[in-house]
Amino acid sequence: MTTPEIDPTVPPSGTGCLDCEKSGGWWFHLRRCTGCGHIGCCDDSLSRHASKHASDTGHPIIRSFEPGEDWFWNYETNDYYNGPALAPPQSRPADETAPGPKGHVPENWVSLLQNRTD
């Protein structure tokens, strides 16, 4: 299934959240925009860059970018989506940590996620 929100030929923009990497931040899990390949952090991350990207660009569908996960999510319908195979790679490198990136995750990361104020 191909829609204007999905380009199955575009590769991921990198191996981690581009916005976290630029700011020196860290992520919990990664998501891949199916429209342009942008990799952003999930809504359980402090910065929620994937959903911000969807809102800013109008690209509503993401796919998990975690090893072993192949589910899609549509921010417009707030529901899972049945998407097509996407260009490789399908996930972050298996040797990259989650949370990540290596060396940038604070020791108290669990507490930070549990105590965030939205």
C-alpha positions in Angstrom: 0.0 0.0 0.0 1.5 3.4 -1.0 0.0 6.7 -0.1 1.3 10.3 -0.5 2.5 10.0 3.2 4.7 7.1 2.4 7.7 6.9 0.1 9.0 3.3 0.4 12.2 4.2 -1.6 13.6 6.9 0.7 16.2 5.6 3.1 16.4 6.6 6.8 18.1 9.9 7.5 20.6 8.3 9.8 21.0 5.8 12.7 19.7 8.0 15.5 17.5 11.0 16.3 18.9 13.8 14.2 17.5 16.5 16.5 18.8 14.9 19.7 22.2 14.4 18.0 22.3 18.1 17.0 21.4 19.3 20.6 23.6 16.8 22.4 20.4 15.1 23.8 19.4 11.5 24.1 16.4 9.3 23.1 14.5 6.4 24.5 13.4 4.7 21.2 13.5 5.7 17.6 10.9 6.3 14.9 11.2 6.7 11.2 9.1 9.1 9.1 7.7 7.2 6.1 7.4 10.3 4.1 11.0 11.5 4.1 13.0 9.1 6.2 13.6 11.5 9.1 14.7 9.6 12.3 13.2 11.1 15.5 12.8 10.0 19.1 9.5 8.5 20.3 6.9 10.1 22.5 8.3 8.3 25.5 11.5 10.3 25.0 11.9 13.7 26.6 12.0 15.6 23.4 9.4 13.7 21.3 11.1 14.7 18.0 9.2 12.2 15.8 5.8 13.6 16.6 7.2 17.2 16.4 8.5 16.3 12.9 5.1 14.9 11.9 3.3 18.1 13.1 5.8 20.5 11.5 5.9 18.7 8.1 2.5 17.1 7.7 4.1 13.6 7.5 1.7 11.7 9.7 2.9 8.1 9.4 6.0 6.7 11.2 7.5 3.2 11.5 9.4 1.9 14.5 13.2 2.1 13.9 13.9 -0.4 16.7 15.4 -3.8 15.9 12.8 -6.5 15.6 9.9 -4.0 15.3 8.0 -3.5 12.1 4.9 -1.6 13.1 3.6 1.7 11.7 1.7 4.5 13.5 -0.5 7.2 12.0 -0.5 10.4 14.1 -3.6 11.7 12.3 -5.8 8.7 13.2 -4.0 7.9 16.4 -3.9 4.2 15.4 -1.6 1.6 13.9 -1.2 1.5 10.2 -0.6 -1.3 7.7 2.4 0.0 5.7 4.6 -1.3 3.0 8.2 -2.5 3.1 10.6 0.4 3.3 14.1 1.0 2.0 16.8 -0.4 4.3 18.0 -0.3 6.9 14.9 -1.2 8.9 16.3 -0.2 12.3 19.0 1.5 14.3 22.2 -0.6 14.4 21.9 -3.5 16.8 25.0 -2.4 18.7 23.5 1.1 19.4 21.9 1.3 22.8 18.4 2.0 23.7 18.2 4.5 25.2 20.9 6.1 23.2 23.2 7.3 21.8 26.0 5.6 23.7 27.8 8.0 25.9 25.0 10.6 26.0 22.4 8.8 28.2 22.4 10.1 31.8 22.6 7.6 34.6 19.3 8.8 36.0 17.5 8.4 32.7 14.7 6.2 34.1 13.9 8.9 36.8 14.0 11.6 34.2 11.4 9.8 32.0 9.2 8.9 35.0 9.3 12.4 36.5 8.9 14.5 33.4 6.2 17.1 33.4 4.2 17.5 30.2 
